Amino acid sequence: MSFRAIEWNNDTSILRLVDQKLLPQTTCFVDLRTADEVASAIADMTVRGAPAIGVAAAFGMVMTARKDESLAFHLLQNAMAAADSTLRASRPTAVNLFWALDRMKVAWSGAVTSAALVDATVHTALSIEADDIAVNRAISRHAMQVVPEGEAVFFHHCNTGSLATVDLGTALGIIRTAHEGGRKVFAYLDETRPRLQGAKLSSFELMQYGVPHAIVVDGASAHIMRTRKVDLVVVGCDRVAANGDTANKIGTYNLALAAKDNGVPFYVAAPSSTIDLDTTDGDAIHIEERDSREITEINGVAIAPIGAPAVNPAFDVTPARLITGIITEFGIVSPPFTTSLRAVLKR
């Protein structure tokens, strides 16, 4: 089956999301009508995944434009600037959020009338949505070059499928594409502590599509690679620095180290919108710190002593030296990334 985790109704200006906090036990849809509601949904991870966050933010700007269209033009511009600031503050690490808002800002700040502003924001947001679908499909097509013919055993971290994007997905989309293309696919899924996106979301998706897989605890990756057949690791990302260092869900760095030690190719699926040439290396990427209760509780139930301290970075940085290739919509980028990333963006 196919499903959409994020859907825009252009007639009603309502953004409908699957509440990912409730999956897989409950499939619940929430309707958002304001940029403030979109920002809250991004912050509390009702919607998550770098591409989906960017698309949601774009439609949040459309909501503001249509809601305040009757205001004097300078007041509408002020409302747009305020909504932009609110959405930018919702999560700090995923560059797609800022990339989408930058594209939207070019549209609304360049308008000279309220009607033109609304038209420009709607057109741009719909374009961002369509681009995400096309980009994901292109990434999967290029990835088939490195996926073994016949049998292919993957390792995957977090969730990068239809729940994290508009449609197909990035790294999980590669697994799905290989399966639907007739290859004999099996995927190991890191559970992805602390929010368990692998166990809850990636497994949910692969079950919908009939893809054979098994969930493993995050700490099992090195053991699995050493004792069982694994052909390649595919992960998504939230930001790629100019030197190829890549920020992704916490635990990705561990997975890359395990892959390197066991001779397993490690690929990052990255829309070009996640490549940030203004960020020189991974040390310059701001890593989001989230509530420690995500570690000490699961679904509101304490699993650690009450009051126990915890440190909860949401992302880590995988050094470029551990990455075999970065799969973009323009093709597979190989080291040295300092030059190859710039070359691919020129395309």
C-alpha positions in Angstrom: 0.0 0.0 0.0 1.0 3.6 -0.4 0.3 6.4 2.0 1.1 10.1 2.6 2.2 11.3 6.1 1.8 14.9 5.0 -0.9 16.3 2.7 -1.8 19.8 1.8 -5.4 20.8 0.9 -5.0 23.9 -1.3 -8.7 24.7 -1.2 -8.9 24.9 2.6 -5.3 25.8 3.4 -5.2 22.9 5.9 -2.1 20.7 6.3 -3.0 17.2 7.4 -0.3 15.1 9.1 0.0 11.6 10.5 0.8 12.1 14.2 4.0 10.1 14.2 4.2 10.1 18.0 1.3 7.7 18.1 2.5 5.2 15.6 2.5 2.2 15.2 -0.3 1.5 17.6 -2.6 4.3 16.5 -2.9 6.0 13.1 -4.2 9.5 13.9 -4.4 12.5 11.6 -4.1 16.1 12.8 -5.2 19.2 10.8 -3.0 22.3 11.1 -4.3 25.8 10.2 -1.6 28.2 11.4 2.2 28.6 11.2 2.3 28.4 15.0 0.6 25.0 14.9 3.1 23.8 12.3 6.0 25.0 14.4 4.7 23.1 17.4 4.2 20.0 15.3 7.8 20.2 14.1 9.1 20.8 17.6 7.2 17.9 19.3 7.9 15.6 16.3 4.4 15.1 15.2 6.1 15.6 11.8 9.7 14.6 11.5 12.3 13.8 8.9 14.3 16.6 7.2 12.4 16.8 3.9 8.9 16.6 5.6 9.9 19.3 8.0 10.9 21.6 5.1 7.6 21.0 3.3 5.5 21.5 6.4 7.3 24.8 7.1 6.6 26.0 3.5 2.9 25.4 3.9 3.0 27.1 7.3 4.1 30.2 5.5 1.2 29.8 3.0 -1.2 29.6 5.9 0.0 33.0 7.2 -0.1 34.6 3.8 -3.7 33.6 3.2 -4.9 34.2 6.8 -3.5 37.8 6.8 -4.1 38.7 3.2 -6.6 41.4 4.1 -4.1 43.3 6.2 -2.3 46.3 4.8 0.6 45.1 2.7 3.3 46.2 5.2 1.5 44.5 8.0 1.2 41.3 5.9 5.0 41.5 5.4 5.5 41.8 9.1 3.2 38.8 9.8 5.2 36.8 7.2 8.5 37.8 8.9 7.1 36.7 12.3 5.9 33.4 11.0 9.3 32.8 9.4 11.1 33.4 12.7 8.8 31.1 14.6 9.3 28.3 12.2 13.0 28.7 12.1 13.1 28.3 15.8 11.2 25.0 15.8 14.3 22.7 15.3 17.9 23.7 14.8 19.8 20.9 13.0 17.8 19.9 9.8 19.0 22.2 7.1 15.9 21.5 4.9 13.9 23.6 7.3 16.0 26.7 6.6 16.4 25.8 2.9 12.6 25.7 2.5 12.1 28.9 4.5 14.8 30.7 2.5 13.0 29.7 -0.8 9.7 30.9 0.7 11.3 34.2 1.8 12.5 35.0 -1.7 8.9 34.5 -2.8 7.1 36.6 -0.2 9.7 39.3 0.3 9.9 40.0 -3.5 6.2 40.6 -3.9 4.8 44.1 -4.2 1.1 43.5 -3.5 -0.8 41.2 -1.1 -2.3 39.2 -3.9 1.1 38.7 -5.6 2.6 37.6 -2.2 -0.1 35.0 -1.7 0.3 33.6 -5.3 4.1 33.5 -4.9 4.0 31.6 -1.6 1.5 29.1 -2.8 3.4 28.5 -6.1 6.7 28.1 -4.2 5.4 25.7 -1.5 3.7 23.5 -4.1 7.0 23.5 -6.0 9.0 22.4 -2.9 6.5 19.6 -2.4 6.7 18.4 -6.0 10.5 18.7 -5.9 10.7 16.4 -2.9 8.8 13.7 -4.7 11.0 13.9 -7.8 14.2 14.1 -5.9 13.5 11.1 -3.8 12.7 9.0 -6.9 15.9 10.1 -8.5 17.9 9.2 -5.5 16.5 5.7 -5.5 17.2 5.3 -9.2 20.8 6.3 -8.8 21.2 4.0 -5.7 20.4 0.9 -7.8 24.0 1.2 -9.2 25.4 0.1 -5.8 22.6 -2.3 -4.7 23.6 -5.9 -5.5 21.5 -7.6 -8.2 19.5 -10.6 -6.8 19.9 -10.6 -3.1 20.6 -7.4 -1.2 20.9 -7.2 2.6 20.7 -3.6 4.0 21.3 -2.0 7.4 19.2 1.1 8.1 19.0 3.7 11.0 16.1 5.8 12.1 13.3 6.4 9.6 13.8 7.9 6.2 10.7 6.7 4.3 7.3 8.0 3.4 6.8 9.2 7.0 9.9 11.4 6.7 9.2 12.8 3.3 6.3 13.6 1.0 6.2 10.3 -0.7 8.8 7.6 -1.4 11.6 8.5 1.1 15.3 8.7 0.8 17.3 5.8 2.3 14.3 3.7 3.1 13.0 4.6 -0.3 16.1 2.9 -1.8 15.2 -0.3 0.1 11.6 -0.1 -1.0 12.6 0.6 -4.6 15.0 -2.4 -4.7 12.2 -4.6 -3.3 9.6 -3.4 -5.8 12.1 -3.8 -8.6 12.3 -7.5 -8.0 15.5 -7.9 -5.9 15.5 -10.2 -2.9 15.7 -7.6 -0.2 16.3 -8.0 3.6 16.8 -5.0 5.9 18.1 -4.8 9.5 16.6 -1.9 11.2 18.3 -0.2 14.2 15.6 0.4 16.8 17.0 4.0 17.1 16.9 5.0 20.7 15.6 7.1 22.4 12.5 7.7 20.3 12.6 4.3 18.5 11.9 5.6 15.0 13.4 2.4 13.5 11.3 0.1 15.5 8.1 2.1 15.5 8.2 3.8 12.1 10.6 2.1 9.7 9.2 -1.3 10.6 5.7 0.0 10.2 6.5 1.2 6.7 8.2 -2.0 5.6 5.4 -4.1 6.9 3.0 -2.0 4.7 5.1 -2.7 1.7 5.9 -6.4 2.4 9.6 -5.9 2.8 11.4 -8.6 4.8 13.2 -7.1 7.8 14.3 -7.5 11.4 14.6 -4.9 14.2 17.8 -5.0 16.2 18.9 -2.9 19.2 21.3 -0.1 18.3 24.2 -1.8 20.0 23.9 -5.0 17.9 25.0 -3.5 14.6 28.7 -4.4 14.8 27.8 -8.0 15.9 25.4 -8.4 13.0 27.9 -7.1 10.5 30.6 -9.4 11.8 28.6 -12.6 12.0 26.0 -12.2 9.2 25.8 -11.1 5.6 25.3 -7.3 5.2 25.9 -5.8 1.8 25.5 -2.1 2.5 24.4 0.5 5.0 22.0 3.2 3.8 21.0 6.1 6.0 19.5 9.6 5.6 20.8 12.9 6.8 19.8 16.2 8.2 22.8 18.2 7.1 25.9 17.6 5.0 28.9 20.0 5.6 31.1 21.2 2.8 33.8 18.5 3.6 31.2 15.7 3.6 30.8 15.3 7.4 27.1 14.4 7.9 24.7 15.1 10.7 22.0 12.4 11.2 20.0 10.8 14.0 22.1 9.9 17.1 23.6 6.5 16.6 24.5 6.9 12.9 28.2 7.6 13.8 28.3 4.3 15.7 26.8 2.5 12.7 29.4 4.0 10.4 32.2 2.9 12.7 30.8 -0.6 12.8 30.5 -0.6 9.0 34.1 0.6 8.5 35.5 -2.1 10.8 33.7 -4.8 9.0 34.3 -3.6 5.4 30.6 -2.8 4.7 30.0 0.1 2.4 28.3 3.1 4.1 26.0 5.3 1.9 24.2 8.5 2.9 21.0 9.4 0.9 21.0 13.1 0.7 18.8 15.5 -1.4 21.0 18.3 -2.6 18.9 20.6 -0.3 20.7 19.0 2.7 24.1 20.0 1.4 25.3 23.1 3.3 28.5 24.5 1.8 28.3 27.4 4.3 29.1 24.9 7.0 32.7 24.0 6.7 32.7 20.7 8.7 30.8 18.7 11.2 32.1 20.6 14.2 30.2 23.7 12.9 26.9 21.9 12.9 24.6 22.8 15.8 23.4 19.6 17.5 20.0 19.7 19.0 19.7 18.7 22.7 16.2 17.3 23.6 14.4 16.7 26.8 16.2 14.1 29.0 12.9 12.4 29.6 13.0 10.9 26.1 15.8 8.7 27.6 14.5 8.1 31.1 10.9 7.4 30.0 9.2 5.4 27.2 5.7 6.5 26.4 5.5 8.3 29.7 6.6 5.2 31.7 9.8 5.7 33.7 12.6 3.2 32.9 15.2 4.9 35.0 15.3 6.1 38.7 13.1 9.2 39.1 15.4 12.2 38.9 18.2 10.3 37.2 20.2 12.7 35.0 20.5 12.1 31.3 22.2 13.7 28.3 20.1 13.6 25.1 21.7 14.8 21.9 19.3 14.2 19.0 22.0 13.9 16.3 25.6 13.0 15.8 28.1 13.7 13.1 29.6 11.0 10.9 33.0 12.0 9.6 33.4 12.1 5.9 36.3 9.5 6.1 33.7 6.8 7.1 31.3 7.5 4.2 31.6 5.5 1.0 29.4 7.8 -1.0 26.6 10.3 -0.8 23.6 9.5 -3.0 21.9 12.7 -4.4 19.3 13.3 -7.1 22.2 14.1 -9.4 24.1 10.9 -8.9 26.4 9.3 -6.4 29.1 11.7 -5.0 32.4 10.1 -4.0 35.4 11.3 -2.0 37.0 13.8 -1.9 33.7 15.4 -0.9 35.2 18.9 -0.6 35.4 19.1 -4.4 32.7 16.6 -5.4 29.9 18.2 -3.4 30.5 21.6 -5.0 30.5 20.0 -8.4 27.2 18.3 -7.9 25.6 21.5 -6.7 26.7 23.3 -9.8 24.6 20.7 -11.8 
